[in-house]
Amino acid sequence: MPALIRESNQDKEDFEAGAILDISLYGMRISVPKGTQLEIKAEGASSAIEVTFTMPNATQPLRMKCQPQRTSDAISEVNIGATIVDSDFNSYRTLQRYLM
């Protein structure tokens, strides 16, 4: 599922294009191309990311704040495993309905 990702502690509104590879009520696995401007820090670092995406058949985009837990390099991308730490009620409810 296509997604827009940015560092949530940044004042700027620069988003990077990525993709959600796997998602649950508690977290997601995200892929971003190598060479992006994101500075993803994992394993307990204090950085957080904001992921914006639209679920199939949804009319409004969902916005989730996530804490990266682990990263892994692939040939042309970086995969990020992240825990969902904050979202608005409607976004979380839409995700819950989709997954249940």
Rosetta blueprint (number, residue, H / E / L):
1 M L
2 P E
3 A E
4 L E
5 I E
6 R E
7 E E
8 S L
9 N L
10 Q L
11 D L
12 K L
13 E L
14 D L
15 F L
16 E E
17 A E
18 G E
19 A E
20 I E
21 L E
22 D E
23 I E
24 S L
25 L L
26 Y L
27 G E
28 M E
29 R E
30 I E
31 S E
32 V E
33 P E
34 K L
35 G L
36 T L
37 Q L
38 L L
39 E L
40 I L
41 K L
42 A L
43 E L
44 G L
45 A L
46 S L
47 S L
48 A L
49 I E
50 E E
51 V E
52 T E
53 F E
54 T L
55 M L
56 P L
57 N L
58 A L
59 T L
60 Q L
61 P L
62 L E
63 R E
64 M E
65 K E
66 C E
67 Q E
68 P E
69 Q E
70 R E
71 T E
72 S E
73 D E
74 A L
75 I L
76 S L
77 E E
78 V E
79 N E
80 I E
81 G E
82 A E
83 T E
84 I E
85 V E
86 D E
87 S E
88 D L
89 F H
90 N H
91 S H
92 Y H
93 R H
94 T H
95 L H
96 Q H
97 R H
98 Y H
99 L H
100 M L
